[in-house]
Amino acid sequence: MINIAIDGPVGSGKSTVARECAKRLGIMYVDTGALYRTCALFCERSGVEIIPENEAAIAELLETGLKLDIKITDTVQHVYINGEDVSDDIRTGAAGMAASKVSALPAVRKYLLGTQLDLAKHNSVIMDGRDIGTVILPNADLKVFMSAKPEVRAKRRYDELIAKGENVTFDEVLADVNKRDYQDTHRETAPLKQADDAVLLDTSELDLEQTVDSVIKLIRGLGKL
Ligand code: DC
């Protein structure tokens, strides 16, 4: 059994890299951002505004109204709201921003804690998120903190959103990236930060292949796979 934690800000490339590493190593990839996105989407669909004042109402809504299922086949993770596959619906820029807001609520983090711990306990995983190395898997075999300059990360997000047909400008995406960075690093509960024992990987000058190779090398270096 092996647990790898990959954290980093939006657009650092962590999801793509984590997925590819999991595929090459034949272990499970868990995208925890998708869980926050799903909770956010459910709040929005239920007409509950994501603001701190609504924390108790949101906790109650999630506890009583949401059956959140995750199915992972190979390295493809699907998320479901009460049986409906919402894996594509959660991938918009708006859902990302809503997820950033909902993730600042301690009650929501608590709601998603058990699911994440369970997956890591029963499987060899590469789990990516914001607090995996600091909170969820403090004893992970390896922690990687991926980052890159905001402009580089915004360009990656912009290309992704344009490819999906979203109507956005680069400046809007850059503003969003900066806003989400600020929200994710300044919240009180489990803010995005590098764990003391995490390896820092700056991907500003690296392409996907080079980044994947670096992470695989670190994992192989553990001598467990
Ligand atoms: O990785 P992502 O863009 O899909 O994440 C969406 C939001 O969810 C992100 O802005 C912060 C939040 N998040 C979090 O707080 N903790 C995690 N482990 C993963 C994501």
Boltz pocket constraint, residues with backbone or C-beta under 6 A from the ligand:
constraints:
  - pocket:
      binder: B
      contacts: [[A, 10], [A, 32], [A, 33], [A, 34], [A, 36], [A, 37], [A, 95], [A, 96], [A, 99], [A, 100], [A, 103], [A, 104], [A, 128], [A, 129], [A, 130], [A, 131], [A, 132], [A, 180], [A, 184], [A, 190]]
      max_distance: 6.0
